[in-house]
C-alpha cells in the first residue's frame, strides 16, 4: 500500500445549524477542518495509507482533532503542546445572493510553534508522497521553516502542494514571497482557478496559464480545479480536462481537498494524469453532497461516478 504524509495546521470549524447567521445563531455544529488533514482523510477513504503530522494543544479540543482523524482512517504523528491553543474557524453558509463567510481565529495556535525536531522526519523520508498547503505557511515563520524541512526530508518521493491562498490569512504579496521559497521542491501543484489567478497574476484562460505556470516553475504537474465546472491538469506539457456535473449541493467546503486526495491516490497507484483527474472530479462532486469539510465518500462511490464521467467525455 502506498503512503501519503501530510503536514499542516488543522482547526475546529464551528457552523450555525442550517443557514442561520453567525451573529444570531444559538446552535452550532463543530467539525474538524484543515487542508492537509482533509486531503489525508480523502486519500484514506480511497485506500491510501495516510499520515498527518502536526502540533496540537494537549487539551480536549486538540484531542477532538486527533480522534476525528483516526475515525477517518488517518494515522497521526502529533507533537502535543502544553502552551498554545486550538485554532478555530467560524463558517456561515449563505444561499444566493448571500455570500458564504469564513472567519479565522488561529492566533497563538499550537501548530504555529512547531519545529522540525518535533516531527518524525523518518516517516517523511519513507513516504511515497508528501503534501503541504499554503494556508499552513501563512501561520508563522516557524511553521514555514518546518514545512521547508519536511519537503527536504521528502527526498526522492513525490512532493505535492496546494496553493490554498486565503486572502483573509495574509496578503497576496506575502503569500507570493513565502511560496517562492518552497516551489522548487514541488512536483505537483494544485490550486483552484481564482487562487492561481491571484498568486500568479494571470488573466488568460486556465489551459494557457496552467501550461505557463508549469513551464515557468518547472512543475511536473499543475492542476486547476474549477468547482462544479470540473478541473484540468497540465502534466508533462499535455493538457487534460474533465467537466463537472451539477448536483444538489449540501456543503462545498471539502470539495477541493476531496479532489486532491483522490487525485493523489490515483497518481500514487500509477494511474495517468487523465484518470487521476477524472477520479478527482468524481470525489469533489460527491463531497459537495456531504456536510463538513472531510469527505466520507467511499472508494466504490468515487469509482462508480468516475466511470460515468469517463463515459461522458
ZAMARGU-4260 file (C-alpha; in steps of 0.2 Angstrom, whole numbers, plus 5000, padded with zeros to 4 digits):
<rodrens>
0) 5000/5000/5000 | 5007/5017/4996 | 5010/5030/5009 | 5005/5049/5009 | 5011/5060/5023
5) 5003/5077/5025 | 5009/5091/5036 | 4999/5106/5042 | 4988/5115/5054 | 4970/5110/5057
10) 4956/5120/5065 | 4939/5116/5073 | 4926/5123/5062 | 4910/5130/5070 | 4895/5132/5059
15) 4877/5138/5063 | 4864/5124/5061 | 4856/5126/5044 | 4858/5143/5036 | 4857/5154/5051
20) 4869/5168/5053 | 4884/5168/5065 | 4878/5184/5073 | 4861/5176/5078 | 4864/5158/5079
25) 4860/5149/5095 | 4866/5132/5090 | 4882/5127/5081 | 4890/5111/5074 | 4908/5108/5077
30) 4918/5099/5064 | 4937/5097/5060 | 4944/5106/5045 | 4962/5108/5039 | 4968/5107/5021
35) 4981/5094/5024 | 4971/5083/5036 | 4956/5084/5024 | 4967/5078/5010 | 4973/5064/5021
40) 4955/5059/5025 | 4950/5059/5007 | 4965/5049/5002 | 4962/5037/5016 | 4944/5034/5010
45) 4952/5029/4993 | 4963/5016/5002 | 4979/5026/5004 | 4989/5023/5020 | 4989/5042/5025
50) 4998/5050/5040 | 4995/5068/5046 | 5009/5077/5055 | 5006/5092/5066 | 5006/5100/5083
55) 4991/5102/5094 | 4987/5108/5111 | 4986/5095/5124 | 4968/5099/5128 | 4950/5092/5125
60) 4949/5102/5109 | 4966/5096/5102 | 4961/5078/5106 | 4945/5081/5097 | 4955/5084/5081
65) 4965/5068/5084 | 4950/5057/5087 | 4941/5064/5071 | 4956/5060/5060 | 4958/5042/5067
70) 4939/5040/5064 | 4943/5044/5046 | 4956/5031/5045 | 4971/5043/5046 | 4986/5039/5056
75) 4993/5054/5066 | 5010/5059/5072 | 5007/5074/5084 | 5018/5085/5095 | 5007/5089/5110
80) 5009/5106/5117 | 5007/5112/5135 | 5005/5130/5128 | 4996/5137/5113 | 4978/5135/5108
85) 4967/5126/5096 | 4964/5136/5080 | 4946/5139/5076 | 4935/5143/5061 | 4918/5151/5061
90) 4909/5147/5045 | 4892/5154/5039 | 4884/5146/5023 | 4874/5159/5014 | 4862/5155/5000
95) 4862/5166/4985 | 4863/5181/4985 | 4870/5180/5002 | 4889/5175/5002 | 4897/5162/5012
100) 4908/5169/5026 | 4923/5161/5035 | 4931/5169/5050 | 4948/5163/5055 | 4954/5163/5073
105) 4972/5155/5073 | 4982/5167/5084 | 4993/5158/5096 | 4988/5141/5088 | 4999/5127/5095
110) 5004/5122/5077 | 5012/5140/5074 | 5027/5135/5085 | 5031/5118/5078 | 5049/5114/5074
115) 5057/5101/5063 | 5064/5092/5079 | 5046/5089/5085 | 5041/5079/5070 | 5046/5061/5064
120) 5056/5065/5049 | 5059/5047/5046 | 5041/5045/5042 | 5043/5058/5028 | 5058/5050/5021
125) 5049/5034/5019 | 5034/5041/5012 | 5029/5039/4993 | 5022/5057/4993 | 5022/5072/5005
130) 5009/5086/5004 | 5008/5103/5011 | 4997/5118/5009 | 4999/5137/5008 | 4986/5141/5021
135) 4998/5132/5034 | 5013/5143/5028 | 5003/5159/5032 | 5003/5154/5051 | 5021/5159/5056
140) 5039/5159/5052 | 5042/5144/5062 | 5030/5133/5053 | 5037/5139/5036 | 5054/5133/5041
145) 5047/5117/5047 | 5037/5115/5031 | 5054/5118/5021 | 5062/5104/5032 | 5048/5092/5029
150) 5050/5095/5010 | 5068/5092/5011 | 5066/5076/5020 | 5054/5070/5007 | 5069/5066/4997
155) 5065/5056/4981 | 5047/5054/4985 | 5033/5064/4976 | 5030/5082/4983 | 5013/5090/4981
160) 5007/5107/4986 | 4990/5115/4987 | 4992/5134/4984 | 4977/5136/4996 | 4978/5155/4996
165) 4966/5163/5008 | 4966/5182/5007 | 4959/5183/5025 | 4975/5175/5031 | 4988/5185/5023
170) 4992/5197/5008 | 4995/5191/4990 | 5012/5199/4991 | 5017/5189/5007 | 5010/5173/5000
175) 5020/5175/4984 | 5036/5179/4993 | 5034/5164/5005 | 5028/5151/4992 | 5043/5156/4980
180) 5054/5149/4994 | 5046/5132/4993 | 5041/5130/4975 | 5057/5122/4969 | 5054/5107/4980
185) 5037/5104/4972 | 5032/5091/4959 | 5013/5093/4959 | 5005/5110/4961 | 4986/5110/4964
190) 4976/5126/4965 | 4958/5132/4962 | 4956/5144/4947 | 4954/5160/4957 | 4969/5157/4969
195) 4980/5153/4954 | 4975/5169/4946 | 4979/5179/4961 | 4996/5172/4966 | 5002/5170/4948
200) 4994/5186/4942 | 4985/5178/4927 | 4970/5184/4917 | 4971/5172/4902 | 4961/5156/4901
205) 4965/5141/4913 | 4973/5130/4899 | 4985/5143/4895 | 4990/5149/4912 | 4991/5131/4918
210) 5004/5127/4905 | 5013/5143/4908 | 5014/5140/4926 | 5021/5123/4924 | 5034/5129/4911
215) 5040/5144/4921 | 5041/5135/4938 | 5047/5118/4931 | 5032/5109/4940 | 5029/5091/4933
220) 5011/5093/4935 | 4999/5108/4938 | 4981/5105/4942 | 4967/5119/4942 | 4951/5115/4950
225) 4935/5124/4945 | 4922/5119/4957 | 4906/5112/4949 | 4914/5116/4932 | 4927/5102/4934
230) 4946/5103/4933 | 4961/5102/4921 | 4978/5096/4923 | 4994/5100/4914 | 5006/5085/4915
235) 5022/5084/4906 | 5016/5098/4894 | 5000/5090/4890 | 4983/5097/4895 | 4969/5085/4900
240) 4951/5092/4905 | 4937/5085/4914 | 4920/5093/4915 | 4910/5093/4931 | 4892/5089/4934
245) 4878/5098/4943 | 4872/5090/4959 | 4861/5095/4974 | 4875/5103/4984 | 4874/5102/5003
250) 4891/5109/5008 | 4905/5114/4996 | 4918/5116/5010 | 4928/5100/5007 | 4926/5098/4988
255) 4944/5104/4984 | 4953/5093/4996 | 4942/5078/4991 | 4948/5081/4973 | 4966/5082/4979
260) 4965/5066/4990 | 4958/5056/4976 | 4969/5063/4963 | 4985/5059/4973 | 4979/5041/4977
265) 4977/5038/4958 | 4994/5045/4955 | 5002/5035/4968 | 4994/5020/4961 | 5002/5023/4944
270) 4987/5030/4935 | 4990/5043/4921 | 4985/5061/4923 | 4969/5059/4914 | 4962/5045/4925
275) 4968/5054/4941 | 4959/5070/4935 | 4943/5060/4932 | 4944/5052/4950 | 4947/5069/4957
280) 4932/5077/4950 | 4921/5062/4955 | 4927/5064/4973 | 4924/5083/4973 | 4907/5081/4966
285) 4902/5068/4979 | 4910/5079/4993 | 4898/5093/4988 | 4884/5082/4994 | 4891/5079/5011
290) 4891/5090/5026 | 4908/5096/5033 | 4925/5098/5025 | 4930/5080/5027 | 4923/5068/5013
295) 4915/5052/5018 | 4913/5046/5000 | 4919/5028/4998 | 4931/5022/4985 | 4916/5012/4977
300) 4906/5028/4976 | 4920/5038/4968 | 4924/5024/4956 | 4906/5022/4950 | 4905/5041/4947
305) 4922/5042/4939 | 4916/5028/4926 | 4900/5039/4922 | 4911/5054/4920 | 4923/5045/4909
310) 4909/5038/4898 | 4903/5056/4896 | 4919/5063/4889
</rodrens>
